[in-house]
Amino acid sequence: MGYVYLTAAIILELCGTTCMKLSDGFGNKLFAAGTLTFYGGCFYFFALSLKTVRLNIAYATWSGLGIVLAAVVAKIFFHETISTPGLIGIILIVVGVVLCNFFGTH
């Protein structure tokens, strides 16, 4: 169940980050409220995931997938570019998350 909670936390974090972008520096109150609501839910589910998922694994997965998914959202919805060094960095983050998940201490 911990990974279900972790997945929910990742999705809510992505929604919160997207709302933050759309809030225009918290000038748009609807998206500002969405940011706070989604992040509140994100941290709630992240805390639940920590009951059964190790902190180092949970945080690496949460932050790593959050970075990758945020880059995808930025590219698709906001038409932002990703530089070659940025892409290499994202790939290295994914490799790090995989290493933590599959080869970390259990």
N, C-alpha and C positions, 0 to 999 in steps of 0.2 A: 504494500500500500504506500510505502514511502516514496517510491518512484512515481506513483500516480500524483501524489501531492507535489513532488518536485516538478513534474510536468505542468501542473496547474500553476505553480509559482513562475515558471519560465514564461508561460503564455501570458499571464497577468502582467509580468514585468515588461514584456514586449508591448502589450497594450498601453501600459503606463508611459513607456518611453515614447510611443507614437503620439499619445495625447500630449505629452510634454512638448514635442516638436510642433504640434498643431496649436498649442496654447499661445504661441507667439510671446514667449517670456512671461507666461501667466497673465497676459493681457486678455485673452479669451477665457472668460470665467467657466464656461461649460467644459472646455478641454482641461482647464486647470483643475476643476473638480474631478474630472475623469482621471487625471494623473494621480491625484491623492487617493482616490478610491481604488484604482487598480494596484497602486503600490501597497496600499494597506492589505489588500487581498493577497498580493504576492508574498509579502512578509509573513502573513498568517500561514499560508500553505507551505512556505519554506520552513517555518518553525515546526510545523507538523511533520514535514519530511525528515527533520533531524532526529525524530524519535527512533527511526530505524535505519537511516542512511548516515554513514560517517560524514562528519563535517567537511573534511578535505575533499571527499568525493562529491558531496552535494554542492559545495561552493564552486568547485572546478566545473562541474556540469552546468550549474545555473548560470555562472558568469560566461563560460565559454559558448554555450548555445545561445545565450542572450546576445552576445557580440555578433555571432554568425547571423542569427535571425534579424537583428537590427540592421545589419549591413544589407541583407536581402530586402527588407522593407524600405530602407533608404533608397536603394537602387530602383525598385519597382514603382513605389508610390511617390517618391520625392525626386526621382530622376537624378540622384546624386551619383557621382562617379567614385569608383574605388581604384586607387592607384595600384601599380604593381607591387610596391613595397607593402601597401596596406593589405593587398590580397595575400601576399606571402606571410604577413603577420597573422592573418586570420587562419590560414592553413596551419601555421605553427601552433596556434591556440587549440585548434581541433585535435592536432596530434597530441598535445599535452593533455587534453581532456580524455582522449582514448587511453593514453598511457596510465593516467591516474585511475581510470575505471577498471582497466583490465589487468594492470600489473602493480597496483598499489597494494599496500598491506591490508589484509582482511582480518 
